[in-house]
């Protein structure tokens, strides 16, 4: 019986051994495959970690763009122009600015004008904008003008046919002679002056470069109009004056710093009236405003006032030819300014009439000072 049982068990034992061997082989193969997948995943993870480490290192060493730099990059990307001088005088730089100023004018006929003007630039985009000049407080003193003193010698107001005061100054709104019936007997008047609006456009088709260093040359079509907003007749021209113009701006054609950072701007206007009061003469005048701006020292990012950083100089000349009077006049004004920090500028600007006629409203000298704030 035992022998029979042993013979019976041997096939099962052999089968069990085979199954055990097969299971062991399969298990070993599965473990090896799993281990291979784990090794592959480890290698991929290591590769990813190395890439992450490289990105982190490059991020740590890359310069961080300041808000000004980011704005500059965006501006240049959509056709903007970045001024090198930061003084706010470059006509090519279409950014919103508020630039109020005070100006005193003394004419050759002894008439004096004080003006506190709200002046600014509104940029509708990087290629179209406008300036506004609103004399919020204008004071005109004509008490020392010979023509006024002679006309009022017999009492005030002057009698009929006494004539008129000579023109009150060159420029939009200057007009011709001022009738004496427009004047106050105390010889002075204060109020709001005429408003001047200018529109500028900078078409891409009118932008060029020249020279080996790719200097910029730009033509800027300009349109100006003067609205008769004065609260007193003596404070304005009592006329709506249109002034189409063309501004021509180009970088200084030199390559040596600091002169290479300068630029020239040539503004030309033709003034004519489309509406005027019946007692005012018509306007027909060519007017130039020519600038040379030259940075003198580099501005600093921090607010600095009592040091030599951020200084610039600007020379302005104004040739004017009045076709109605057949008269030429010339005025020159050197400006010195300081950039306290980017977007904050103060300046002082005296001016002198090179030639002139007391009977034609020419300027003897002027003083202007102002502040510029960039948004």
MOMOKA-V270351 format. One record per residue. RES is the residue in one small letter. PHI is phi in whole degrees, -180 to 180 (NA if undefined). D_CENTER is the distance of its C-alpha to the mean C-alpha in Angstrom with 2 decimals. Layout:
RES | PHI | D_CENTER
RES | PHI | D_CENTER
//
This chain:
x | NA | 116.50
x | -63 | 114.25
x | -65 | 114.15
x | -65 | 113.25
x | -64 | 110.43
x | -64 | 109.04
x | -64 | 109.14
x | -72 | 107.34
x | -78 | 104.54
x | -59 | 103.77
x | -60 | 101.86
x | -66 | 99.70
x | -66 | 99.07
x | -66 | 98.12
x | -65 | 95.82
x | -64 | 94.20
x | -65 | 93.67
x | -63 | 92.08
x | -62 | 89.80
x | -63 | 88.88
x | -65 | 88.13
x | -62 | 86.02
x | -63 | 84.13
x | -65 | 83.53
x | -64 | 82.29
x | -63 | 79.98
x | -64 | 78.74
x | -65 | 78.08
x | -63 | 76.29
x | -64 | 74.13
x | -66 | 73.29
x | -64 | 72.43
x | -65 | 70.18
x | -63 | 68.48
x | -65 | 68.04
x | -64 | 66.51
x | -63 | 63.98
x | -62 | 63.17
x | -63 | 62.65
x | -63 | 60.38
x | -63 | 58.32
x | -63 | 58.14
x | -66 | 56.90
x | -64 | 54.23
x | -63 | 53.18
x | -64 | 53.03
x | -63 | 50.85
x | -62 | 48.46
x | -65 | 48.39
x | -65 | 47.59
x | -65 | 44.67
x | -61 | 43.39
x | -62 | 43.79
x | -65 | 41.84
x | -63 | 38.96
x | -64 | 38.96
x | -66 | 38.97
x | -67 | 36.07
x | -67 | 34.08
x | -70 | 34.90
x | -92 | 33.83
x | -72 | 30.63
x | -68 | 27.34
x | -88 | 25.78
x | -72 | 22.14
x | -71 | 20.07
x | -56 | 17.88
x | -64 | 14.74
x | -67 | 16.55
x | -63 | 17.59
x | -64 | 14.18
x | -63 | 13.13
x | -63 | 16.39
x | -64 | 15.99
x | -64 | 12.60
x | -67 | 14.18
x | -68 | 17.26
x | -107 | 15.99
x | 93 | 14.32
x | -76 | 10.80
x | -121 | 9.47
x | -100 | 9.25
x | -72 | 8.22
x | -85 | 11.43
x | -87 | 10.90
x | 63 | 8.73
x | -91 | 8.62
x | 87 | 5.11
x | -99 | 6.80
x | -78 | 6.46
x | -64 | 6.67
x | -80 | 7.35
x | -92 | 4.42
x | -88 | 4.70
x | -130 | 4.23
x | -72 | 6.05
x | -140 | 6.09
x | -119 | 9.38
x | -136 | 10.06
x | -67 | 13.80
x | -150 | 15.87
x | -116 | 19.52
x | -138 | 20.90
x | -111 | 24.53
x | -127 | 25.86
x | -118 | 29.41
x | -89 | 30.77
x | -69 | 33.72
x | -96 | 35.85
x | 75 | 35.36
x | -75 | 33.29
x | -120 | 30.78
x | -132 | 27.64
x | -113 | 25.85
x | -138 | 22.64
x | -112 | 20.76
x | -116 | 17.66
x | -86 | 15.55
x | -126 | 12.13
x | -166 | 9.07
x | -123 | 6.71
x | -109 | 8.58
x | -94 | 8.01
x | -74 | 11.69
x | -159 | 11.48
x | -77 | 9.87
x | -130 | 11.23
x | -148 | 11.29
x | -161 | 9.42
x | -148 | 10.21
x | -109 | 9.83
x | -134 | 12.88
x | -132 | 14.85
x | -123 | 18.02
x | -71 | 20.48
x | -68 | 22.05
x | -138 | 24.60
x | -126 | 25.69
x | -124 | 28.92
x | -116 | 30.72
x | -118 | 33.86
x | -116 | 36.10
x | -67 | 39.32
x | -100 | 39.63
x | -74 | 39.08
x | -58 | 42.42
x | -62 | 42.42
x | -71 | 42.11
x | -64 | 44.75
x | -67 | 47.13
x | -70 | 46.74
x | -103 | 47.39
x | -63 | 50.24
x | -94 | 52.76
x | 122 | 51.11
x | -129 | 48.12
x | -78 | 47.07
x | -63 | 47.81
x | -76 | 50.40
x | -62 | 49.92
x | 79 | 49.04
x | -74 | 47.46
x | 97 | 44.52
x | -150 | 40.89
x | -75 | 38.34
x | -58 | 36.42
x | -53 | 32.87
x | -90 | 30.48
x | 149 | 27.73
x | -79 | 25.79
x | 126 | 22.87
x | -56 | 22.50
x | 89 | 25.11
x | -65 | 27.11
x | 63 | 29.95
x | -100 | 33.38
x | -66 | 35.97
x | -98 | 36.04
x | -58 | 39.49
x | -65 | 41.33
x | -73 | 42.16
x | -89 | 38.48
x | -97 | 38.71
x | -92 | 39.92
x | -70 | 42.96
x | -79 | 41.55
x | 84 | 39.10
x | -154 | 35.81
x | -152 | 33.72
x | -136 | 30.99
x | 169 | 28.91
x | -87 | 25.85
x | -97 | 24.38
x | -73 | 23.16
x | -95 | 19.96
x | -116 | 17.46
x | -119 | 15.48
x | -126 | 13.49
x | -110 | 13.03
x | -124 | 11.25
x | -135 | 12.67
x | -125 | 12.61
x | -66 | 16.20
x | -62 | 17.40
x | -67 | 20.42
x | -105 | 18.54
x | -107 | 17.19
x | -138 | 19.68
x | -127 | 20.60
x | -147 | 23.03
x | 80 | 25.19
x | -66 | 26.79
x | -94 | 23.68
x | 56 | 21.74
x | -67 | 19.18
x | -93 | 16.40
x | -136 | 16.85
x | -137 | 14.95
x | -105 | 15.92
x | -123 | 13.64
x | -61 | 15.95
x | -133 | 14.92
x | -136 | 17.01
x | -123 | 17.18
x | -140 | 19.91
x | -114 | 21.31
x | -99 | 23.42
x | -79 | 26.45
x | -99 | 25.81
x | -63 | 27.37
x | -81 | 30.18
x | -129 | 32.28
x | -59 | 32.99
x | -68 | 32.43
x | -88 | 28.86
x | -152 | 27.63
x | -96 | 28.67
x | 51 | 30.51
x | -153 | 29.11
x | -95 | 26.76
x | -114 | 24.94
x | -103 | 23.24
x | -141 | 21.10
x | -68 | 20.51
x | -159 | 18.60
x | -138 | 17.41
x | -107 | 14.59
x | -120 | 15.75
x | -125 | 13.71
x | -149 | 15.70
x | -67 | 16.07
x | -59 | 18.75
x | -80 | 22.06
x | -133 | 23.56
x | -115 | 24.11
x | -100 | 24.91
x | -70 | 22.67
x | -92 | 20.96
x | -66 | 20.77
x | -68 | 19.82
x | -88 | 16.42
x | -82 | 15.58
x | -151 | 14.31
x | -119 | 15.22
x | -131 | 13.56
x | -116 | 16.25
x | -106 | 15.73
x | -130 | 19.04
x | -132 | 20.19
x | -118 | 23.64
x | -98 | 24.36
x | -149 | 27.38
x | -95 | 28.77
x | -111 | 30.02
x | -156 | 31.55
x | -155 | 32.69
x | -68 | 35.31
x | -65 | 38.67
x | -96 | 38.83
x | -111 | 35.54
x | -76 | 35.38
x | -73 | 33.47
x | -114 | 30.15
x | -150 | 29.86
x | -152 | 27.41
x | -97 | 25.30
x | -138 | 22.30
x | -111 | 20.26
x | -134 | 17.21
x | -116 | 17.21
x | -123 | 15.13
x | -130 | 16.11
x | -105 | 14.09
x | -136 | 16.27
x | -62 | 15.93
x | -110 | 19.32
x | -150 | 19.76
x | -76 | 18.54
x | -73 | 16.92
x | -112 | 18.94
x | -67 | 18.40
x | -87 | 20.49
x | -72 | 19.91
x | -134 | 21.29
x | -124 | 21.79
x | -102 | 25.15
x | -151 | 24.76
x | -99 | 23.41
x | -83 | 20.65
x | 74 | 16.94
x | -84 | 17.63
x | -145 | 15.92
x | -126 | 16.99
x | -144 | 15.57
x | -106 | 18.02
x | -121 | 17.52
x | -125 | 20.48
x | -128 | 21.20
x | -84 | 24.27
x | -136 | 25.59
x | -122 | 28.69
x | -96 | 30.30
x | -70 | 32.71
x | -66 | 34.51
x | -92 | 35.40
x | 53 | 35.60
x | -138 | 33.67
x | -112 | 31.12
x | -136 | 29.10
x | -146 | 26.78
x | -131 | 24.48
x | -133 | 22.84
x | -139 | 20.52
x | -84 | 19.95
x | -112 | 17.25
x | -123 | 17.85
x | -138 | 15.58
x | -134 | 16.00
x | -87 | 13.97
x | -65 | 16.39
x | -164 | 15.28
x | -53 | 12.26
x | 90 | 9.81
x | -134 | 12.12
x | -135 | 12.12
x | -122 | 14.75
x | -153 | 15.56
x | -137 | 18.52
x | -144 | 18.86
x | -81 | 22.32
x | -146 | 23.07
x | -141 | 26.31
x | -81 | 27.95
x | -74 | 29.70
x | -146 | 32.12
x | 172 | 32.84
x | -126 | 35.46
x | -58 | 36.18
x | -86 | 37.37
x | -123 | 34.20
x | 76 | 31.61
x | -78 | 30.06
x | -82 | 28.19
x | -90 | 30.06
x | -161 | 27.40
x | -140 | 24.37
x | -137 | 22.83
x | -133 | 19.36
x | -143 | 18.05
x | -159 | 15.20
x | -136 | 13.39
x | -123 | 9.83
x | -127 | 9.84
x | -100 | 7.57
x | -88 | 9.48
//
